[in-house]
Amino acid sequence: MDHYDSQQTNDYMQPEEDWDRDLLLDPAWEKQQRKTFTAWCNSHLRKAGTQIENIEEDFRDGLKLMLLLEVISGERLAKPERGKMRVHKISNVNKALDFIASKGVKLVSIGAEEIVDGNVKMTLGMIWTIILRFAIQDISVEETSAKEGLLLWCQRKTAPYKNVNIQNFHISWKDGLGFCALIHRHRPELIDYGKLRKDDPLTNLNTAFDVAEKYLDIPKMLDAEDIVGTARPDEKAIMTYVSSFYHAFSGAQKAETAANRICKVLAVNQENEQLMEDYEKLASDLLEWIRRTIPWLENRAPENTMHAMQQKLEDFRDYRRLHKPPKVQEKCQLEINFNTLQTKLRLSNRPAFMPSEGRMVSDINNAWGCLEQAEKGYEEWLLNEIRRLERLDHLAEKFRQKASIHEAWTDGKEAMLRQKDYETATLSEIKALLKKHEAFESDLAAHQDRVEQIAAIAQELNELDYYDSPSVNARCQKICDQWDNLGALTQKRREALERTEKLLETIDQLYLEYAKRAAPFNNWMEGAMEDLQDTFIVHTIEEIQVRQLVPRRDQALTEEHARQQHNERLRKQFGAQANVIGPWIQTKMEEIGRISIEMHGTLEDQLNHLRQYEKSIVNYKPKIDQLEGDHQLIQEALIFDNKHTNYTMEHIRVGWEQLLTTIARTINEVENQILTRDAKGISQEQMNEFRASFNHFDRGEAEFARIMSIVDPNRLGVVTFQAFIDFMSRETADTDTADQVMASFKILAGDKNYITVDELRRELPPDQAEYCIARMAPYTGPDAVPGALDYMSFSTALYGESDL
């Protein structure tokens, strides 16, 4: 049996489907093939501005045949002969047949002469060979190709349609529902599939063929009547027609793939941009908080009262317990976000992220350093101020007590000293007054000490900057002035009494005799007077106050003793807890260090281990809070030393914050290693080898400087395991490139060098279309049209090779 087909027939055709060259074609099949093949040829020839009317006549000179092959292959054939003679025509057809053969198709039994002679069967056979090679052979679906590939594609696409069952390329298509299902599957808006009936094949076929011609640019290749009127439609005609649907939709498939690639790339960019925005916002907020907080910590203006200073101490405690810890977490989160973002950028082929001016990680670290510098010594200053105010309050109280006692004692003394009672007194009364005056003088001398103490306390209050010094000074001045006045009045009264005594003694000589007789009475009288005076002097108000103060003093001492015992209990309580918590934090820090060096299990195992670890650390927080509560009691009791522990609350706070930060950073490092491993396809064994090499990284090697320049480009003197993995696995991961994105846009743009807003909105999801429209520059090439956008520079900019 002779065949006009290729020797590759078995790849895409069963032998029994061929026909004998000597037999005539079934007239119905010949009619169908002639119509289908003519339409198929014209769908390509029209691109070159021509067409054929009669398939066996119009290819006879070989010119349109050569042109057809050039259009469908995209290649130039040898120059055709332009002569009208048979030899020229045979030469041209042979050039066409040679080109077909050059594409791996071995033509059997098709000769140029038969084509030139207009042999219908041979011409149809040659066209079928061309269709097979250029429209069907390269179809590939799930490991199957050519005819089987096309059949599988039809089955996959029509699978959701219950009344369609494609098993072949003849009777499976007779009811027209297969064609309609293919269209509806890809363009559901073009056909109301629910209204179609299996028992109305003519309507179904005409619907499919009309829609395909109008909306899919597939010319009408068969008449519905021909298909319905044939027991078994021609397989080659149906296969040719269906292949046109495949190519029409695979173009859409290509566009869909291109759109998917673009969407994937844009999604990466949008996610990265969001991460960048988040970083900038977090960095900005954190820097603003630091900027506001530093002046508060630097303000060392003392308050006047103990209450106000203790309020400041309470504010500082709140700052360390409530306000700063979340900021420590934010700072840690910021660094984690930055590292994760840089890893994602590196893995998706994008340039590293450069934060805006003043918001670099180093800027934040510097600002944080300034914050901690301002914080340093603030608490100590507060406590010293409280100590100073406590001393001042004590002194001021002492001043007030002594001044009050003194003022009470001096009350009425000036009036007493100004009395002229001696003017009407007898000699014995004068003597009694003198005695009384002498007692007052010794009392006055005894009070000299207190006045000096009052002045000394006032002086000390001045030196310690006591806020109420002016009123203390005024009171002290008043006491001193009054004291000087009392001294002068005392001297004046003594002189007056002594003068009067002398005068009365002279007079008394005259009454001597009388006095001698009256002596016993006088003696008794004077004694009684003295007794009365003595009682008065002994029971002054001050004496009475002293007797009241002794039991009060005892009570104060008892209270002070109880207070000191309570304070000692507080010290012991704090010390006992701090001596457990401090070493616990230290141990945990060391354990995290070990976990991150020793590799046990997969990265996921490590991550789970670290997360469990983080949980156990967070669960320890109530113990820290309890210690903070004890610390507050200690500060409120004004206890400034504790021999029971070397740990201060600040030691514990700083250690705790470092512990939380370290575990979070370690977890993030493992997460980034997982990102890198998955992107670069590194096996667990390789990861283990990398980790072992990293842990024993010999810094003495001559190679060291070269490696460091790669793994530590910023010369921070720190090499992360992340950078080390990148260095060890420098083959790039499977990432998209700017060229691939450009090629995808070119498909969506229908091979143009620009893309329009309408095309973007038609091919991409709304948010991604708008993302492109907002960022694409106008296209300015010579073929530009209004509204054309430049997708090439946009694609390059996506990868950071220029600014968006």
Order of alpha helices (4+ residues) and beta strands (2+ residues): alpha-alpha-alpha-alpha-alpha-alpha-alpha-beta-beta-alpha-alpha-alpha-alpha-alpha-alpha-alpha-alpha-alpha-alpha-alpha-alpha-alpha-alpha-alpha-alpha-alpha-alpha-alpha-alpha-alpha-beta-alpha-alpha-beta-beta-alpha
